[in-house]
């Protein structure tokens, strides 16, 4: 059974400002999250955060939270690798 993947407002806004090629690359990676946890993607759990993971795509990172019971993944933040971990969103 697949997970539903949602973008929060901050992630959607950042994604909309990217160049079309980067935007499409990130969307493809995020779409693959539907098959969590059987993924071949580069994702790692964030230390100190409950059920929060990092997905890597080139120089960009996406932070996402997994809600197992509801079968939902919420993309909390998308940003460049230099600034993704500053001011982590609380959810």
Secondary structure, 3 states (H helix, E strand, C coil): CCCEEEECHHHHHHHHCCCHHHHHHHHHHHHHHHHCCCCCCCEEECCCCCCEEEEEECCEEEEEEEECCCCEEEEEEEEECCCCCCCCCCC
